[in-house]
Amino acid sequence: MAADLLEFGYLLVVLALTGAIALRLGLSVIPLYVIGGVVVGPYVAGRLGLPYVAEGEVITLLAEVGIVLLLFFLGLEFSLDRLRAARSNISRAGAIDLLVNLPLGVVIGLALGWSVVEAFLLGGIVYISSSAIVTKTLIDLGWIADPESEPILGTLVFEDLAIAVYLAAVTSLVLGGEGGLAAIGRSLAIAFGFLGLLLIAVQYGTSLFTRVLDVENEEAFVLRALAVVVPIAGAALALGVSEAVAAFFVGMGFSTSGHRETIERRLTSVRDVFAAIFFFWIGLGTDPTLLVAAAVPLVIAVVLTTPAKVISGYLGGRVYDLSNHRSLRVGVGMVPRGEFSLVIAALAASGSTQVMREVIPSFAVGYVLVMSALGTVLMQRSDLVERLIFRRQSAGADS
C-alpha cells in the first residue's frame, strides 16, 4: 500500500511539473501530460533502471473516470433544443467535415494494408478535432467573440455527436469481433438500445435531472452528480457500450436541468485532475520504440490530413457565409487533435490484432502530439497563414 501511494504521488508530481512547463511555453497541457506518462512509464524510466509508474489497475480506473468526466462536461454544453435551432448550418458544415476527413483516414489505413476495422479506427482518430484544445485556444486568442467561432463550435458539436455513434459502433466491432457477425450484431443492438434509452431520458427526464441535484450543500451536490454519471458509464461499459458516449448523454440530460453552471463551477477541478491522469495513462502504455512502426502512417497522416482539415473547415465557414479570410481561420481552428483520438486509441488497445494493440495506440500518441502542437501554432499565427495563402492566390490571379 505504501508503495502504491508513493507511486501515485510520483504521478502527481510529474503532472504538476508538465503542467507548469505547458503554461510557461503557452502550449496545451494535453500533449505534455502524455509525454510525461511516456517518460516516467515502464518503457522509458523502467528500462533505464529509474523509478517508474506502472500501468496498474488503480491508475487505469482513475483514467476511466477521466474519460467519463471529459465527455460528461462536453455533453453539458449541448441540449436537444439548441441542436434543433442551429441544425441546418451545423449539419451542412459538419457533414462536409465528416465526409472529407473520416474517409481519408480509412483510405490511408487500407492503403497501408490494414483491415477494414483497423482502417476505420484510423479514420476516427484523424477525423475528430480536439474540443478541449480548440475551445481553450479560441478563448486564449480572443476568437470566441468573433464570427468564426460559430462554425468552429458548431462543427465541434456535430463531431461530438457523430463520434458518439462512431464509438458505439466501433466498440462493438473491436470487442465483439471475435464472435463473428452475429456477435457484432448483438453488440450493436445492445449498444444502440442502451443509448436509445439514455436519449429518451435526456428528452423527457429534465425534471428528474433537476431534482437529483436540487441540494444546497456543495459536498452533497458533487457526490450526487458523480453518483449519476459514473454508475451509468460503468453500466454502459459492462454492456460493451462506450462509457464515454454514455457520459456524454448524461451530460446532455443535465444541460437543461438548470444546474449546468453550478456543475461546471463545482466539478471542473475534479474533471481536470482525472482528465490529467487519463492523458498520463495513455503515455504510460506507449512504448516509444513502437513509434518506429507507426512512423510511416504518422508522416502520411500529418501530411494529408492537415490540409484536408483546413479545406473542410474553410468550406464550413463558407456555409455560414463568412469571408474567405474568416473561413480560412475556421479551417485552421479545426486542426488540433486531442482527447477523442486518444479515447479511440485506448479502445483499439483492447483489440485482438497487433495493429490495434501496438501500432494504432503509438500512432495516436504521436499524431496527437504533432497535431495539437501544429494546430495551436497555426491558430496563433493564422495571420501569417492568411497572408501566405491569399498572396499566392492574388499572384496567381494577376499572372
ROFI-597747 format. One record per residue (C-alpha): residue number from 1; residue in one letter; chain; x, y, z. Coordinates in Angstrom, 3 decimals, always signed. Each point is the difference from the previous one (the first is absolute). Layout:
<nodes>
<NUM, 'A', 'A', <X, Y, Z>>;
...
</nodes>
This chain:
<nodes>
<1, 'M', 'A', <+0.000, +0.000, +0.000>>;
<2, 'A', 'A', <+2.827, +2.398, +0.880>>;
<3, 'A', 'A', <+1.661, -0.742, -3.341>>;
<4, 'D', 'A', <-3.257, +0.660, -1.859>>;
<5, 'L', 'A', <-0.504, +3.314, +1.790>>;
<6, 'L', 'A', <+3.587, +1.037, -0.721>>;
<7, 'E', 'A', <-0.429, -0.910, -3.670>>;
<8, 'F', 'A', <-3.208, +2.022, -0.213>>;
<9, 'G', 'A', <+1.791, +2.931, +1.628>>;
<10, 'Y', 'A', <+2.709, -0.327, -2.660>>;
<11, 'L', 'A', <-2.724, +0.177, -2.655>>;
<12, 'L', 'A', <-1.419, +3.200, +1.484>>;
<13, 'V', 'A', <+3.453, +1.607, +0.156>>;
<14, 'V', 'A', <+0.567, -0.733, -3.704>>;
<15, 'L', 'A', <-3.429, +1.410, -0.917>>;
<16, 'A', 'A', <+0.675, +3.167, +1.993>>;
<17, 'L', 'A', <+3.398, +0.494, -1.662>>;
<18, 'T', 'A', <-1.206, -0.668, -3.551>>;
<19, 'G', 'A', <-2.981, +2.281, +0.561>>;
<20, 'A', 'A', <+2.326, +2.785, +1.172>>;
<21, 'I', 'A', <+2.196, -0.475, -3.092>>;
<22, 'A', 'A', <-3.055, +0.174, -2.277>>;
<23, 'L', 'A', <-1.154, +3.234, +1.625>>;
<24, 'R', 'A', <+3.483, +1.507, -0.302>>;
<25, 'L', 'A', <+0.236, -0.915, -3.710>>;
<26, 'G', 'A', <-3.578, +1.003, -0.788>>;
<27, 'L', 'A', <-0.862, -3.492, -1.256>>;
<28, 'S', 'A', <-2.909, -2.307, +0.654>>;
<29, 'V', 'A', <+0.572, -2.180, +3.057>>;
<30, 'I', 'A', <-1.350, -3.113, -1.731>>;
<31, 'P', 'A', <+3.084, -0.977, -2.062>>;
<32, 'L', 'A', <+2.340, +0.716, +2.913>>;
<33, 'Y', 'A', <-2.067, -2.172, +2.349>>;
<34, 'V', 'A', <+0.337, -2.806, -2.552>>;
<35, 'I', 'A', <+3.754, +0.566, -0.331>>;
<36, 'G', 'A', <+0.302, -0.041, +3.792>>;
<37, 'G', 'A', <-1.671, -3.406, +0.072>>;
<38, 'V', 'A', <+2.340, -1.332, -2.686>>;
<39, 'V', 'A', <+3.140, +1.257, +1.748>>;
<40, 'V', 'A', <-0.759, -1.339, +3.502>>;
<41, 'G', 'A', <-1.731, -3.149, -1.222>>;
<42, 'P', 'A', <+1.382, -3.531, -0.191>>;
<43, 'Y', 'A', <+1.246, +0.374, -3.584>>;
<44, 'V', 'A', <+2.375, +2.914, +0.699>>;
<45, 'A', 'A', <+0.761, +0.504, +3.686>>;
<46, 'G', 'A', <-0.534, -3.719, +0.670>>;
<47, 'R', 'A', <+2.452, -1.070, -2.681>>;
<48, 'L', 'A', <+2.577, +2.472, +1.302>>;
<49, 'G', 'A', <-0.241, -1.463, +3.476>>;
<50, 'L', 'A', <-1.602, +3.164, +1.401>>;
<51, 'P', 'A', <-3.106, +0.239, +2.207>>;
<52, 'Y', 'A', <-3.061, -0.296, -2.211>>;
<53, 'V', 'A', <-3.783, -0.037, +0.156>>;
<54, 'A', 'A', <-1.592, -3.328, -0.918>>;
<55, 'E', 'A', <-3.217, -0.271, -1.984>>;
<56, 'G', 'A', <-1.932, -1.566, +2.897>>;
<57, 'E', 'A', <-3.698, -0.542, +0.612>>;
<58, 'V', 'A', <-0.386, +3.061, +2.223>>;
<59, 'I', 'A', <+1.451, +2.439, -2.540>>;
<60, 'T', 'A', <-2.019, -1.655, -2.781>>;
<61, 'L', 'A', <-3.189, +0.469, +2.022>>;
<62, 'L', 'A', <+0.803, +3.649, +0.708>>;
<63, 'A', 'A', <+0.701, +0.500, -3.716>>;
<64, 'E', 'A', <-3.413, -1.490, -0.820>>;
<65, 'V', 'A', <-1.588, +2.567, +2.321>>;
<66, 'G', 'A', <+1.948, +2.677, -1.883>>;
<67, 'I', 'A', <-1.512, -1.127, -3.306>>;
<68, 'V', 'A', <-3.464, -0.005, +1.560>>;
<69, 'L', 'A', <+0.282, +3.514, +1.421>>;
<70, 'L', 'A', <+1.471, +1.454, -3.202>>;
<71, 'L', 'A', <-2.948, -1.216, -2.030>>;
<72, 'F', 'A', <-2.478, +0.883, +2.743>>;
<73, 'F', 'A', <+1.148, +3.629, -0.125>>;
<74, 'L', 'A', <-0.217, +0.071, -3.782>>;
<75, 'G', 'A', <-3.564, -1.263, +0.234>>;
<76, 'L', 'A', <-0.816, +2.877, +2.360>>;
<77, 'E', 'A', <+0.660, +2.440, -2.849>>;
<78, 'F', 'A', <-2.727, -1.433, -2.192>>;
<79, 'S', 'A', <-3.740, -0.337, +0.227>>;
<80, 'L', 'A', <-2.448, -1.492, -2.456>>;
<81, 'D', 'A', <-1.775, +3.359, -0.352>>;
<82, 'R', 'A', <+3.257, +1.801, -0.771>>;
<83, 'L', 'A', <+0.921, -2.580, -2.602>>;
<84, 'R', 'A', <-3.390, +0.283, -1.684>>;
<85, 'A', 'A', <+0.234, +3.814, -0.197>>;
<86, 'A', 'A', <+3.299, -0.002, -1.916>>;
<87, 'R', 'A', <-0.372, -3.392, -1.647>>;
<88, 'S', 'A', <+0.150, +1.196, -3.622>>;
<89, 'N', 'A', <+3.415, +1.705, +0.052>>;
<90, 'I', 'A', <+1.419, -2.471, +2.521>>;
<91, 'S', 'A', <-1.117, -2.940, -2.129>>;
<92, 'R', 'A', <+1.383, +1.410, -3.242>>;
<93, 'A', 'A', <+3.376, +1.084, +1.393>>;
<94, 'G', 'A', <+0.288, -3.169, +2.095>>;
<95, 'A', 'A', <-0.837, -2.248, -2.942>>;
<96, 'I', 'A', <+2.741, +1.609, -2.095>>;
<97, 'D', 'A', <+2.461, -0.510, +2.857>>;
<98, 'L', 'A', <-1.032, -3.647, +0.431>>;
<99, 'L', 'A', <-0.046, -0.928, -3.691>>;
<100, 'V', 'A', <+3.420, +1.547, -0.661>>;
<101, 'N', 'A', <+1.962, -1.211, +3.022>>;
<102, 'L', 'A', <-1.281, -3.360, +1.253>>;
<103, 'P', 'A', <+0.115, -1.740, -3.436>>;
<104, 'L', 'A', <+3.497, +1.424, -0.533>>;
<105, 'G', 'A', <+1.207, -1.773, +3.143>>;
<106, 'V', 'A', <-1.686, -3.226, -1.074>>;
<107, 'V', 'A', <+1.644, +0.201, -3.432>>;
<108, 'I', 'A', <+3.415, +0.575, +1.605>>;
<109, 'G', 'A', <-0.520, -3.069, +2.214>>;
<110, 'L', 'A', <-1.071, -2.196, -2.918>>;
<111, 'A', 'A', <+2.946, +1.235, -2.089>>;
<112, 'L', 'A', <+2.295, -1.116, +2.833>>;
<113, 'G', 'A', <-1.439, -3.515, -0.256>>;
<114, 'W', 'A', <-2.070, +0.188, +3.186>>;
<115, 'S', 'A', <-3.328, -1.730, +0.471>>;
<116, 'V', 'A', <-3.281, +1.878, -0.404>>;
<117, 'V', 'A', <-0.503, +0.260, +3.774>>;
<118, 'E', 'A', <+3.573, +1.230, +0.529>>;
<119, 'A', 'A', <-0.396, +2.546, -2.796>>;
<120, 'F', 'A', <-3.328, +1.098, +1.511>>;
<121, 'L', 'A', <+1.776, +0.632, +3.304>>;
<122, 'L', 'A', <+2.614, +2.091, -1.807>>;
<123, 'G', 'A', <-2.782, +1.924, -1.725>>;
<124, 'G', 'A', <-1.502, +0.981, +3.339>>;
<125, 'I', 'A', <+3.354, +1.050, +1.449>>;
<126, 'V', 'A', <+0.806, +2.385, -2.859>>;
<127, 'Y', 'A', <-3.599, +1.246, -0.358>>;
<128, 'I', 'A', <-0.809, +1.344, +3.454>>;
<129, 'S', 'A', <+1.369, +3.375, +1.081>>;
<130, 'S', 'A', <+0.794, +0.742, +3.626>>;
<131, 'S', 'A', <-2.908, +1.847, +1.609>>;
<132, 'A', 'A', <+2.143, +0.703, +3.058>>;
<133, 'I', 'A', <+3.009, +1.450, -1.849>>;
<134, 'V', 'A', <-2.031, +1.898, -2.613>>;
<135, 'T', 'A', <-2.370, +1.567, +2.535>>;
<136, 'K', 'A', <+2.828, +1.001, +2.349>>;
<137, 'T', 'A', <+1.986, +1.557, -2.863>>;
<138, 'L', 'A', <-3.082, +1.878, -1.234>>;
<139, 'I', 'A', <-0.302, +1.566, +3.442>>;
<140, 'D', 'A', <+3.722, +0.699, +0.359>>;
<141, 'L', 'A', <+0.232, +1.697, -3.427>>;
<142, 'G', 'A', <-3.244, +1.959, +0.422>>;
<143, 'W', 'A', <-1.614, -1.744, -2.974>>;
<144, 'I', 'A', <-2.925, -1.136, +2.131>>;
<145, 'A', 'A', <-1.762, +3.341, -0.645>>;
<146, 'D', 'A', <+0.779, -0.002, -3.746>>;
<147, 'P', 'A', <-2.303, -1.303, -2.765>>;
<148, 'E', 'A', <+2.268, -2.969, -0.763>>;
<149, 'S', 'A', <-0.648, -1.476, +3.441>>;
<150, 'E', 'A', <-3.569, -0.920, -0.962>>;
<151, 'P', 'A', <+0.861, -2.445, -2.823>>;
<152, 'I', 'A', <+2.941, -1.359, +2.011>>;
<153, 'L', 'A', <-2.168, -0.750, +3.036>>;
<154, 'G', 'A', <-2.857, -1.212, -2.186>>;
<155, 'T', 'A', <+2.273, -2.466, -1.789>>;
<156, 'L', 'A', <+1.383, -1.178, +3.340>>;
<157, 'V', 'A', <-3.583, -0.679, +1.122>>;
<158, 'F', 'A', <-0.599, -2.070, -3.126>>;
<159, 'E', 'A', <+3.258, -1.883, +0.513>>;
<160, 'D', 'A', <-0.840, -0.782, +3.613>>;
<161, 'L', 'A', <-3.392, -1.411, -0.976>>;
<162, 'A', 'A', <+1.465, -1.887, -2.961>>;
<163, 'I', 'A', <+2.760, -1.471, +2.142>>;
<164, 'A', 'A', <-2.613, -1.191, +2.492>>;
<165, 'V', 'A', <-1.554, -2.155, -2.714>>;
<166, 'Y', 'A', <+3.457, -0.930, -1.311>>;
<167, 'L', 'A', <+1.226, -1.160, +3.414>>;
<168, 'A', 'A', <-3.134, -2.052, +0.565>>;
<169, 'A', 'A', <+0.566, -1.768, -3.319>>;
<170, 'V', 'A', <+3.767, -0.403, +0.228>>;
<171, 'T', 'A', <-0.174, -1.292, +3.594>>;
<172, 'S', 'A', <-2.191, -2.819, -1.256>>;
<173, 'L', 'A', <+2.350, -0.678, -2.909>>;
<174, 'V', 'A', <+3.122, -0.074, +2.170>>;
<175, 'L', 'A', <-1.351, -1.811, +3.060>>;
<176, 'G', 'A', <-2.584, -2.190, -1.706>>;
<177, 'G', 'A', <+1.928, -0.827, -3.139>>;
<178, 'E', 'A', <+1.202, -3.403, +1.187>>;
<179, 'G', 'A', <-3.495, -1.485, -0.046>>;
<180, 'G', 'A', <-0.694, +0.702, -3.648>>;
<181, 'L', 'A', <-2.777, +2.060, -1.565>>;
<182, 'A', 'A', <-2.655, -1.299, +2.382>>;
<183, 'A', 'A', <+1.983, +1.172, +3.041>>;
<184, 'I', 'A', <+0.637, +3.362, -1.623>>;
<185, 'G', 'A', <-3.701, +0.341, -0.783>>;
<186, 'R', 'A', <-0.958, -0.779, +3.595>>;
<187, 'S', 'A', <+2.585, +2.445, +1.313>>;
<188, 'L', 'A', <-1.271, +2.751, -2.294>>;
<189, 'A', 'A', <-3.617, -0.696, +0.986>>;
<190, 'I', 'A', <+0.885, +0.191, +3.704>>;
<191, 'A', 'A', <+2.069, +3.151, -0.510>>;
<192, 'F', 'A', <-2.618, +1.930, -1.927>>;
<193, 'G', 'A', <-2.788, -1.307, +2.208>>;
<194, 'F', 'A', <+1.790, +1.276, +3.094>>;
<195, 'L', 'A', <+0.763, +3.352, -1.640>>;
<196, 'G', 'A', <-3.600, +0.215, -1.166>>;
<197, 'L', 'A', <-1.196, -0.305, +3.592>>;
<198, 'L', 'A', <+2.444, +2.714, +1.037>>;
<199, 'L', 'A', <-1.255, +2.246, -2.810>>;
<200, 'I', 'A', <-3.588, -0.470, +1.204>>;
<201, 'A', 'A', <+1.133, +0.917, +3.511>>;
<202, 'V', 'A', <+1.686, +3.134, -1.372>>;
<203, 'Q', 'A', <-3.121, +0.978, -1.927>>;
<204, 'Y', 'A', <-2.602, -0.598, +2.697>>;
<205, 'G', 'A', <+1.917, -0.154, +3.285>>;
<206, 'T', 'A', <+0.852, +3.664, +0.563>>;
<207, 'S', 'A', <-1.990, +0.172, +3.237>>;
<208, 'L', 'A', <+1.757, -3.118, +1.315>>;
<209, 'F', 'A', <+3.451, +1.378, -0.826>>;
<210, 'T', 'A', <-1.013, +3.229, +1.737>>;
<211, 'R', 'A', <-1.223, -1.666, +3.200>>;
<212, 'V', 'A', <+3.117, -2.172, +0.343>>;
<213, 'L', 'A', <+2.230, +3.062, +0.441>>;
<214, 'D', 'A', <-2.510, +2.171, +1.825>>;
<215, 'V', 'A', <+2.164, +0.317, +3.121>>;
<216, 'E', 'A', <+1.889, +2.963, +1.457>>;
<217, 'N', 'A', <+2.844, -1.847, +1.705>>;
<218, 'E', 'A', <+3.039, +0.005, -2.327>>;
<219, 'E', 'A', <+1.319, -3.371, +1.110>>;
<220, 'A', 'A', <-3.379, -1.665, -0.473>>;
<221, 'F', 'A', <-0.377, +1.686, -3.396>>;
<222, 'V', 'A', <+3.337, -1.317, -1.287>>;
<223, 'L', 'A', <-0.619, -3.495, +1.359>>;
<224, 'R', 'A', <-3.460, -0.179, -1.561>>;
<225, 'A', 'A', <+1.282, +1.091, -3.410>>;
<226, 'L', 'A', <+2.750, -2.621, +0.079>>;
<227, 'A', 'A', <-2.442, -2.587, +1.341>>;
<228, 'V', 'A', <-2.057, +0.412, -3.175>>;
<229, 'V', 'A', <+2.600, +0.216, -2.741>>;
<230, 'V', 'A', <+2.562, -2.572, +1.214>>;
<231, 'P', 'A', <-2.408, -2.938, +0.606>>;
<232, 'I', 'A', <-1.763, +0.593, -3.326>>;
<233, 'A', 'A', <+3.363, +0.090, -1.778>>;
<234, 'G', 'A', <+1.001, -3.185, +1.832>>;
<235, 'A', 'A', <-3.222, -1.728, -1.024>>;
<236, 'A', 'A', <+0.631, +1.006, -3.592>>;
<237, 'L', 'A', <+3.521, -1.427, +0.100>>;
<238, 'A', 'A', <-1.294, -3.247, +1.519>>;
<239, 'L', 'A', <-2.396, -0.321, -2.942>>;
<240, 'G', 'A', <+2.758, +0.627, -2.532>>;
<241, 'V', 'A', <-1.091, +3.599, -0.646>>;
<242, 'S', 'A', <+2.455, +2.889, +0.088>>;
<243, 'E', 'A', <+0.015, +1.519, +3.479>>;
<244, 'A', 'A', <+1.002, +3.297, -1.600>>;
<245, 'V', 'A', <-3.121, +0.112, -2.164>>;
<246, 'A', 'A', <-2.237, -0.839, +2.960>>;
<247, 'A', 'A', <+1.578, +2.811, +2.017>>;
<248, 'F', 'A', <-0.550, +2.385, -2.914>>;
<249, 'F', 'A', <-3.735, -0.744, -0.002>>;
<250, 'V', 'A', <-0.214, +0.400, +3.779>>;
<251, 'G', 'A', <+1.653, +3.411, -0.399>>;
<252, 'M', 'A', <-2.616, +0.937, -2.597>>;
<253, 'G', 'A', <-2.675, -0.978, +2.511>>;
<254, 'F', 'A', <+1.406, +2.318, +2.643>>;
<255, 'S', 'A', <+0.520, +2.837, -2.523>>;
<256, 'T', 'A', <-3.681, +1.003, +0.208>>;
<257, 'S', 'A', <-0.434, -0.673, +3.716>>;
<258, 'G', 'A', <+0.828, +3.527, +1.099>>;
<259, 'H', 'A', <+3.113, -1.268, +1.803>>;
<260, 'R', 'A', <+2.468, +0.181, -2.895>>;
<261, 'E', 'A', <+1.952, +3.022, +1.229>>;
<262, 'T', 'A', <+0.141, -1.359, +3.543>>;
<263, 'I', 'A', <+1.278, -3.352, -1.263>>;
<264, 'E', 'A', <+2.709, +1.705, -2.028>>;
<265, 'R', 'A', <+1.036, +2.190, +2.920>>;
<266, 'R', 'A', <+0.133, -2.786, +2.570>>;
<267, 'L', 'A', <+1.272, -2.925, -2.081>>;
<268, 'T', 'A', <+2.459, +1.618, -2.410>>;
<269, 'S', 'A', <+2.980, -0.588, +2.282>>;
<270, 'V', 'A', <-1.083, -3.598, +0.561>>;
<271, 'R', 'A', <-0.243, -0.514, -3.772>>;
<272, 'D', 'A', <+3.385, +1.576, -0.667>>;
<273, 'V', 'A', <+1.801, -2.209, +2.527>>;
<274, 'F', 'A', <-1.473, -3.241, -1.338>>;
<275, 'A', 'A', <+0.429, +1.143, -3.625>>;
<276, 'A', 'A', <+3.690, +0.668, +0.672>>;
<277, 'I', 'A', <+0.332, -3.548, +1.334>>;
<278, 'F', 'A', <-1.686, -1.320, -3.149>>;
<279, 'F', 'A', <+2.455, +1.752, -2.326>>;
<280, 'F', 'A', <+2.896, -1.116, +2.216>>;
<281, 'W', 'A', <-1.332, -3.591, -0.118>>;
<282, 'I', 'A', <+0.009, +0.088, -3.811>>;
<283, 'G', 'A', <+3.693, +0.824, +0.157>>;
<284, 'L', 'A', <+0.673, -2.793, +2.510>>;
<285, 'G', 'A', <-1.205, -2.597, -2.481>>;
<286, 'T', 'A', <+2.030, +1.385, -2.899>>;
<287, 'D', 'A', <+3.261, -1.696, -0.916>>;
<288, 'P', 'A', <+2.085, +2.645, -1.835>>;
<289, 'T', 'A', <+1.811, -2.714, -1.931>>;
<290, 'L', 'A', <-3.323, -0.878, -1.630>>;
<291, 'L', 'A', <-0.224, +3.531, -1.374>>;
<292, 'V', 'A', <+2.439, -1.239, -2.628>>;
<293, 'A', 'A', <-2.660, -2.423, -1.243>>;
<294, 'A', 'A', <-2.496, +2.872, -0.058>>;
<295, 'A', 'A', <+2.379, +2.484, -1.651>>;
<296, 'V', 'A', <-1.184, -0.590, -3.575>>;
<297, 'P', 'A', <-3.742, +0.321, +0.702>>;
<298, 'L', 'A', <+0.749, +2.963, +2.280>>;
<299, 'V', 'A', <+1.868, +1.981, -2.661>>;
<300, 'I', 'A', <-2.599, -0.843, -2.650>>;
<301, 'A', 'A', <-2.868, +0.956, +2.292>>;
<302, 'V', 'A', <+1.509, +3.347, +1.049>>;
<303, 'V', 'A', <+0.818, +0.974, -3.592>>;
<304, 'L', 'A', <-3.434, -0.938, -1.364>>;
<305, 'T', 'A', <-2.397, +0.735, +2.843>>;
<306, 'T', 'A', <+1.264, +3.486, +0.916>>;
<307, 'P', 'A', <-0.969, +1.637, -3.320>>;
<308, 'A', 'A', <-3.152, -2.152, -0.153>>;
<309, 'K', 'A', <-1.166, +1.363, +3.343>>;
<310, 'V', 'A', <+0.812, +3.579, -1.039>>;
<311, 'I', 'A', <-1.952, -0.435, -3.244>>;
<312, 'S', 'A', <-3.045, -1.587, +1.638>>;
<313, 'G', 'A', <+0.015, +2.706, +2.694>>;
<314, 'Y', 'A', <+0.270, +2.708, -2.659>>;
<315, 'L', 'A', <-3.017, -1.451, -1.813>>;
<316, 'G', 'A', <-1.850, -0.134, +3.315>>;
<317, 'G', 'A', <+0.705, +3.694, +0.506>>;
<318, 'R', 'A', <-1.441, +0.735, -3.427>>;
<319, 'V', 'A', <-3.170, -1.873, +1.019>>;
<320, 'Y', 'A', <-0.377, +2.683, +2.706>>;
<321, 'D', 'A', <+0.558, +2.719, -2.679>>;
<322, 'L', 'A', <+3.325, +1.111, +1.464>>;
<323, 'S', 'A', <+2.664, +1.750, -2.066>>;
<324, 'N', 'A', <+2.924, -1.888, -1.484>>;
<325, 'H', 'A', <+2.338, +1.209, +2.746>>;
<326, 'R', 'A', <-2.319, -0.949, +2.860>>;
<327, 'S', 'A', <-0.844, -3.330, -1.652>>;
<328, 'L', 'A', <+3.717, -0.788, -0.171>>;
<329, 'R', 'A', <+0.185, +0.712, +3.726>>;
<330, 'V', 'A', <-2.752, -2.570, +0.506>>;
<331, 'G', 'A', <+2.080, -2.562, -1.890>>;
<332, 'V', 'A', <+3.144, +0.770, +1.982>>;
<333, 'G', 'A', <-1.995, -0.141, +3.235>>;
<334, 'M', 'A', <-1.106, -3.574, -0.657>>;
<335, 'V', 'A', <+3.522, -1.433, -0.397>>;
<336, 'P', 'A', <+0.807, -0.957, +3.647>>;
<337, 'R', 'A', <-0.686, -3.615, +0.976>>;
<338, 'G', 'A', <-0.064, -1.203, +3.574>>;
<339, 'E', 'A', <-2.180, -1.766, +2.524>>;
<340, 'F', 'A', <-2.387, -1.855, -2.331>>;
<341, 'S', 'A', <+2.840, -1.407, -2.092>>;
<342, 'L', 'A', <+1.542, -1.370, +3.194>>;
<343, 'V', 'A', <-3.334, -1.457, +1.107>>;
<344, 'I', 'A', <-0.180, -1.886, -3.311>>;
<345, 'A', 'A', <+3.610, -1.119, +0.449>>;
<346, 'A', 'A', <-0.792, -1.322, +3.480>>;
<347, 'L', 'A', <-2.886, -1.975, -1.497>>;
<348, 'A', 'A', <+2.234, -1.349, -2.781>>;
<349, 'A', 'A', <+2.525, -1.204, +2.597>>;
<350, 'S', 'A', <-2.601, -2.506, +1.241>>;
<351, 'G', 'A', <-0.299, -1.533, -3.479>>;
<352, 'S', 'A', <+1.255, -3.371, -1.176>>;
<353, 'T', 'A', <+2.547, +0.910, -2.697>>;
<354, 'Q', 'A', <+3.547, +1.323, +0.265>>;
<355, 'V', 'A', <-0.915, +3.112, -1.977>>;
<356, 'M', 'A', <-2.800, +0.775, +2.473>>;
<357, 'R', 'A', <+1.989, -0.769, +3.136>>;
<358, 'E', 'A', <+3.323, +1.592, -0.939>>;
<359, 'V', 'A', <+0.107, +2.021, -3.227>>;
<360, 'I', 'A', <-3.232, +1.994, +0.296>>;
<361, 'P', 'A', <+0.561, +1.146, +3.631>>;
<362, 'S', 'A', <+3.572, +1.025, -0.816>>;
<363, 'F', 'A', <-1.174, +1.735, -3.170>>;
<364, 'A', 'A', <-2.725, +1.847, +1.926>>;
<365, 'V', 'A', <+2.420, +1.294, +2.632>>;
<366, 'G', 'A', <+2.422, +1.274, -2.639>>;
<367, 'Y', 'A', <-2.829, +1.422, -2.099>>;
<368, 'V', 'A', <-1.564, +1.879, +2.915>>;
<369, 'L', 'A', <+3.372, +1.383, +1.064>>;
<370, 'V', 'A', <+0.704, +1.318, -3.502>>;
<371, 'M', 'A', <-3.501, +1.222, -0.860>>;
<372, 'S', 'A', <-0.713, +1.654, +3.352>>;
<373, 'A', 'A', <+3.266, +1.950, -0.173>>;
<374, 'L', 'A', <-0.333, +0.735, -3.734>>;
<375, 'G', 'A', <-3.642, +1.022, +0.314>>;
<376, 'T', 'A', <+0.672, +2.331, +2.918>>;
<377, 'V', 'A', <+2.877, +1.674, -1.849>>;
<378, 'L', 'A', <-2.083, +0.377, -3.183>>;
<379, 'M', 'A', <-2.786, +1.662, +1.980>>;
<380, 'Q', 'A', <+2.469, +2.329, +1.718>>;
<381, 'R', 'A', <+1.603, +0.900, -3.365>>;
<382, 'S', 'A', <-3.175, -0.023, -2.078>>;
<383, 'D', 'A', <+0.804, +3.484, -1.320>>;
<384, 'L', 'A', <+3.178, -1.362, -1.587>>;
<385, 'V', 'A', <-1.896, -2.961, -1.478>>;
<386, 'E', 'A', <-2.607, +2.364, -1.455>>;
<387, 'R', 'A', <+2.611, +2.270, -1.575>>;
<388, 'L', 'A', <+1.859, -2.972, -1.446>>;
<389, 'I', 'A', <-3.059, -1.636, -1.569>>;
<390, 'F', 'A', <-1.845, +3.056, -1.230>>;
<391, 'R', 'A', <+3.167, +1.658, -1.284>>;
<392, 'R', 'A', <+0.610, -3.058, -2.159>>;
<393, 'Q', 'A', <-3.591, +0.129, -1.201>>;
<394, 'S', 'A', <+0.385, +3.682, -0.903>>;
<395, 'A', 'A', <+3.283, -0.690, -1.775>>;
<396, 'G', 'A', <-1.625, -2.824, -1.951>>;
<397, 'A', 'A', <-2.917, +2.224, -0.978>>;
<398, 'D', 'A', <+2.329, +2.829, -1.118>>;
<399, 'S', 'A', <+2.026, -2.349, -2.172>>;
</nodes>
